[in-house]
């Protein structure tokens, strides 16, 4: 799979969490964001909220819980 660098604006806290995360967790977060963007692209007529709900349900069905996501984001 080829990759491409993109730039996103996030708040300072989110940037600090991402930058402080171990490389393995940053890779997981990048993959998660990539999945969200692909899901968003497939949902041509769906609202952003509906798309985010779909993505959330999909991630939860794969075992990602809010607690796991929070733990990943808080790890330093």
Buried (B, 14 or more C-beta within 10 A) or exposed (E): EEEEEEEEEEEEEEEEBBEEBEEEBBEBBEEBEEBBEEBBEEBEEBEEEEBBEBBBEEBEEEEBEEEEBEEBBEEE
